[in-house]
Amino acid sequence: MDLSFVPMHYPYHHYILPAALLTASAIEMKMQRQEFEKKLEIIKDRSKNILAGFCGFYGACGSAVGTGIFVSVLTDTSPMSDKTWQWTNQATAISLQAIVSVPGPRCCKLTGYLVLEASLPYINEKLKLHLKSDDGIVCRYYKMNAECKKNACPYYKADDDLEIAGRSQ
Protein backbone atom coordinates (compact mmCIF):
# COMPACT_ATOMS: atom_id res chain seq x y z
CA MET A 1 0.00 0.00 0.00
CA ASP A 2 3.00 2.28 0.34
CA LEU A 3 3.74 2.33 -3.38
CA SER A 4 3.18 5.77 -4.87
CA PHE A 5 0.82 4.49 -7.60
CA VAL A 6 -1.60 2.93 -5.07
CA PRO A 7 -4.33 5.48 -4.32
CA MET A 8 -6.08 5.77 -0.98
CA HIS A 9 -9.18 4.01 -2.34
CA TYR A 10 -8.98 1.85 -5.42
CA PRO A 11 -9.64 -1.75 -6.53
CA TYR A 12 -5.90 -2.51 -6.18
CA HIS A 13 -6.77 -3.23 -2.55
CA HIS A 14 -8.94 -6.15 -3.65
CA TYR A 15 -5.74 -7.80 -4.88
CA ILE A 16 -3.28 -6.62 -2.22
CA LEU A 17 -4.74 -8.59 0.69
CA PRO A 18 -5.08 -12.02 -0.99
CA ALA A 19 -1.69 -11.57 -2.67
CA ALA A 20 -0.06 -10.77 0.68
CA LEU A 21 -1.75 -13.75 2.34
CA LEU A 22 -0.61 -16.03 -0.48
CA THR A 23 2.94 -14.70 -0.30
CA ALA A 24 3.17 -15.28 3.46
CA SER A 25 1.63 -18.74 3.09
CA ALA A 26 3.94 -19.68 0.24
CA ILE A 27 6.97 -18.74 2.32
CA GLU A 28 5.76 -20.78 5.30
CA MET A 29 4.82 -23.75 3.12
CA LYS A 30 8.03 -23.52 1.08
CA MET A 31 5.88 -23.49 -2.03
CA GLN A 32 7.70 -23.90 -5.33
CA ARG A 33 8.08 -20.61 -7.20
CA GLN A 34 6.23 -21.86 -10.28
CA GLU A 35 3.21 -22.92 -8.19
CA PHE A 36 3.28 -19.62 -6.29
CA GLU A 37 3.35 -17.57 -9.50
CA LYS A 38 0.48 -19.61 -10.96
CA LYS A 39 -1.65 -19.08 -7.85
CA LEU A 40 -0.75 -15.39 -7.71
CA GLU A 41 -1.92 -14.98 -11.31
CA ILE A 42 -5.23 -16.67 -10.45
CA ILE A 43 -5.66 -14.28 -7.51
CA LYS A 44 -4.94 -11.36 -9.82
CA ASP A 45 -7.50 -12.54 -12.38
CA ARG A 46 -10.21 -13.15 -9.79
CA SER A 47 -9.54 -9.85 -7.99
CA LYS A 48 -10.13 -7.95 -11.23
CA ASN A 49 -13.76 -9.06 -11.06
CA ILE A 50 -14.37 -7.11 -7.84
CA LEU A 51 -15.48 -3.74 -9.15
CA ALA A 52 -14.75 -0.35 -7.64
CA GLY A 53 -17.30 0.53 -4.98
CA PHE A 54 -18.26 -3.13 -4.52
CA CYS A 55 -18.65 -2.54 -0.77
CA GLY A 56 -21.39 0.04 -1.18
CA PHE A 57 -22.99 -1.11 -4.41
CA TYR A 58 -22.99 -4.88 -3.82
CA GLY A 59 -22.71 -5.21 -0.04
CA ALA A 60 -19.43 -7.09 0.14
CA CYS A 61 -16.10 -5.31 0.56
CA GLY A 62 -13.38 -6.35 -1.86
CA SER A 63 -10.98 -7.03 1.01
CA ALA A 64 -13.39 -9.57 2.47
CA VAL A 65 -14.00 -11.18 -0.90
CA GLY A 66 -10.22 -11.16 -1.35
CA THR A 67 -9.88 -13.32 1.75
CA GLY A 68 -12.23 -15.84 0.19
CA ILE A 69 -10.27 -15.67 -3.05
CA PHE A 70 -7.07 -16.42 -1.15
CA VAL A 71 -8.53 -19.47 0.63
CA SER A 72 -10.08 -20.70 -2.62
CA VAL A 73 -6.85 -20.40 -4.58
CA LEU A 74 -4.59 -21.85 -1.90
CA THR A 75 -6.88 -24.88 -1.45
CA ASP A 76 -7.80 -25.26 -5.14
CA THR A 77 -11.47 -24.87 -4.21
CA SER A 78 -14.17 -24.88 -6.87
CA PRO A 79 -17.96 -24.55 -6.64
CA MET A 80 -18.04 -28.35 -6.41
CA SER A 81 -15.61 -28.67 -3.49
CA ASP A 82 -16.72 -30.06 -0.14
CA LYS A 83 -15.18 -28.71 3.07
CA THR A 84 -12.94 -26.09 1.42
CA TRP A 85 -16.01 -24.52 -0.22
CA GLN A 86 -17.26 -23.92 3.30
CA TRP A 87 -13.85 -22.54 4.42
CA THR A 88 -13.76 -20.09 1.52
CA ASN A 89 -17.17 -18.69 2.35
CA GLN A 90 -16.55 -18.67 6.10
CA ALA A 91 -13.30 -16.70 5.64
CA THR A 92 -15.28 -14.12 3.65
CA ALA A 93 -18.05 -14.05 6.28
CA ILE A 94 -15.59 -13.55 9.14
CA SER A 95 -13.98 -10.74 7.18
CA LEU A 96 -17.30 -9.04 6.44
CA GLN A 97 -18.32 -9.32 10.09
CA ALA A 98 -15.13 -7.49 11.08
CA ILE A 99 -15.71 -4.77 8.49
CA VAL A 100 -19.20 -3.97 9.76
CA SER A 101 -17.77 -3.24 13.21
CA VAL A 102 -16.83 0.24 11.95
CA PRO A 103 -19.33 2.50 10.18
CA GLY A 104 -18.81 3.95 6.70
CA PRO A 105 -17.84 5.59 4.54
CA ARG A 106 -15.44 3.09 3.05
CA CYS A 107 -11.73 3.11 3.77
CA CYS A 108 -9.69 0.57 1.85
CA LYS A 109 -6.81 0.70 4.35
CA LEU A 110 -9.11 0.21 7.35
CA THR A 111 -10.92 -2.74 5.82
CA GLY A 112 -7.63 -4.39 4.90
CA TYR A 113 -6.42 -4.12 8.49
CA LEU A 114 -9.74 -5.36 9.91
CA VAL A 115 -9.87 -8.31 7.54
CA LEU A 116 -6.31 -9.32 8.23
CA GLU A 117 -6.73 -9.32 12.00
CA ALA A 118 -10.11 -11.06 11.93
CA SER A 119 -9.39 -13.73 9.34
CA LEU A 120 -5.92 -14.91 10.38
CA PRO A 121 -7.01 -17.12 13.30
CA TYR A 122 -9.53 -18.90 11.06
CA ILE A 123 -7.11 -19.19 8.16
CA ASN A 124 -4.42 -20.57 10.45
CA GLU A 125 -6.78 -23.10 11.99
CA LYS A 126 -8.25 -24.42 8.75
CA LEU A 127 -5.10 -24.29 6.62
CA LYS A 128 -2.70 -25.35 9.38
CA LEU A 129 -0.63 -22.18 9.00
CA HIS A 130 1.04 -19.83 11.48
CA LEU A 131 0.53 -16.46 9.82
CA LYS A 132 0.72 -13.34 11.99
CA SER A 133 -0.06 -9.68 11.67
CA ASP A 134 1.67 -6.87 13.50
CA ASP A 135 0.23 -6.11 16.91
CA GLY A 136 -0.87 -2.55 17.33
CA ILE A 137 -1.44 -1.60 13.69
CA VAL A 138 -1.34 2.17 13.28
CA CYS A 139 -2.72 3.80 10.14
CA ARG A 140 -0.19 5.93 8.31
CA TYR A 141 -2.62 6.99 5.59
CA TYR A 142 -5.25 9.05 7.40
CA LYS A 143 -3.99 12.38 6.08
CA MET A 144 -4.58 11.11 2.53
CA ASN A 145 -8.19 10.17 3.33
CA ALA A 146 -10.71 13.01 3.15
CA GLU A 147 -13.32 10.69 4.70
CA CYS A 148 -11.14 9.42 7.55
CA LYS A 149 -13.21 8.35 10.53
CA LYS A 150 -10.51 9.65 12.90
CA ASN A 151 -11.28 8.47 16.46
CA ALA A 152 -13.97 6.06 15.21
CA CYS A 153 -11.20 4.10 13.48
CA PRO A 154 -9.35 1.58 15.66
CA TYR A 155 -6.10 2.24 13.76
CA TYR A 156 -6.13 6.05 13.93
CA LYS A 157 -3.53 7.82 16.07
CA ALA A 158 -3.83 11.61 15.97
CA ASP A 159 -0.26 12.24 17.11
CA ASP A 160 1.18 9.97 14.42
CA ASP A 161 3.33 11.89 11.93
CA LEU A 162 4.72 9.00 9.93
CA GLU A 163 5.72 9.26 6.30
CA ILE A 164 4.68 6.80 3.65
CA ALA A 165 7.55 5.46 1.58
CA GLY A 166 9.35 8.79 1.79
CA ARG A 167 6.28 10.85 0.88
CA SER A 168 5.13 13.51 3.32
CA GLN A 169 1.53 13.25 4.39
Secondary structure, DSSP 8 states (H G I E B T S, - for coil): --STTS-SSSTHHHHHHHHHHHHHHHHHHT--HHHHHHHHHHHHHHHTTS-TTHHHHHSS-HHHHHHHHHHHHHTT--TT-SHHHHHHHHHHHHHHHHHTTS-SS--HHHHHHHHHHHHHHHHHHHHT------SS---S-GGG-TT--GGGSTT--TT----BTTB--
